[in-house]
Amino acid sequence: MNEIINSSNTTPGTLPAIESGAPAETPGLSEGTGHAGFGYMRNPWTYVIGIPILMLSLLAVAFAFWTRPFYALSPGNVRETTSRVAVSDSDVYLPEGRLGFVTVSLTERVTMWEYLWAKMDDKIDLVEEELINGDGTAEEKRELDRRRMTDSKNDASVVALEYLGYEVPRVGLGVQVDGIIACMPAEGELIPGDLILNADGVPTEFRSDLVEILQSKNIGDTIELRIDRAIDNSIDLVELELGSSLNPCIDTGEGEPITEQRPMLGITLSPSDLVDYELPIDVTIDSDRVGGPSAGLAFTLAIVDVLTPGELTGGANVATTGTIRIDGSVGRVGGVKQKTFAALENNVELFIVPVDEAEEAMSFAGDDMRVVGVETLEQAIEALAELGGNGLEVAASADS
């Protein structure tokens, strides 16, 4: 803030001298009027300039504390992945090339200043809170993202080891709630991230287990669920009366209307089973404080690279984003725009993204960076092979 300095010097040494015995004049009185003139007042520009600056200062402070119900999505960074992979009971081969996963910086409840800045910056998107958090709170969303990151690292370990020819047994940990359908029995009783451990005393290790139990029930029947709570990992027993799939309050959105009547809890399930794996090699991944599943493909590639001699990337600077499913397929992610800008800022040579988001990434990358869309791990390996990577030779060796 600029400091306003009064140009009038009013120290005692500058006041007019008063002769002894002479009546003192009142400074600043206009002769013959008795009204104070400007000679006694501060410089009038003090008010002309000072008041607007004061108002702007107050407005600036107000904007710093005035929050809006939006998240700001801005470019994050590219985090080198292979150095985050630790392996025991196996030889390790650290590559020279860079293989990174890309992040998005997420700012909760932006201030008015952040809101205005985002409106002027093409790299930043504003997203309404309810689209990010759904029906839950910000803390529930963070906990769900932590679980999704854990799932992503587990799935990446399995997919990578199976790609290298290992057998990996697995055990289901429960059915994870992904969303809640309004006006149905689960509303107010369950939240996204909760794990259903059993139903009516029968273990529900996999989604198919829960579906089979529900198919044996009728609308209006009660069902007792044993729940591992997402918030504090406490165990609860919840009893619900099953609703109908034809309840008119169900909003199917753009999807096909439900025509078959069946009993429903009113939940949507995580797209993949939550499982624990008996890994033949102990693999750990340091994901730092990053949440969500979008680094899954990068983790998978990094594990393959670390466990095999040679260069999976051909020594190039590569970044990727995309979820990894247990069958090796690559899924969509959010923030592709911001991730593309982050990759550009880090001089990435090849950016691998989910196939149905490749066009968006290309539109922001232009001619400054090569973008390849993939549907599977194998396609990502093939894209790296074009840079001189040895992934195809690794797969052939594992199959022999």
Secondary structure, 3 states (H helix, E strand, C coil): CCCCCCCCCCCHHHCCCCCCCCCCCCCCECCCCCCECCCCCCCCHHHHHHHHHHHHHHHHHHHHHCECCEEEEEEEEEEECHHHEEEECCCCCCCCCEEEEEEEEEECCCEHHHHHHHHHCCCCEEEEHHHHHCCCCHHHHHHHHHHHHHHHHHHHHHHHHHHCCCCCCEEEEEEEEEEECCCCCCCCCCCCCCEEEEECCEECCCHHHHHHHHHCCCCCCEEEEEEECCCCCCEEEEEEECEECCCCCCCCCCCCCCCCCCEECCEEECCCCEEEECCCCEEEECCCCCCCCCCHHHHHHHHHHHHCCCCCCCCCEEEECCEECCCCEEECCCCHHHHHHHHHHCCCCEEEEEHHHHHHHHHHHCCCCEEEEECEHHHHHHHHHCCCCCHHHHHHHHHC
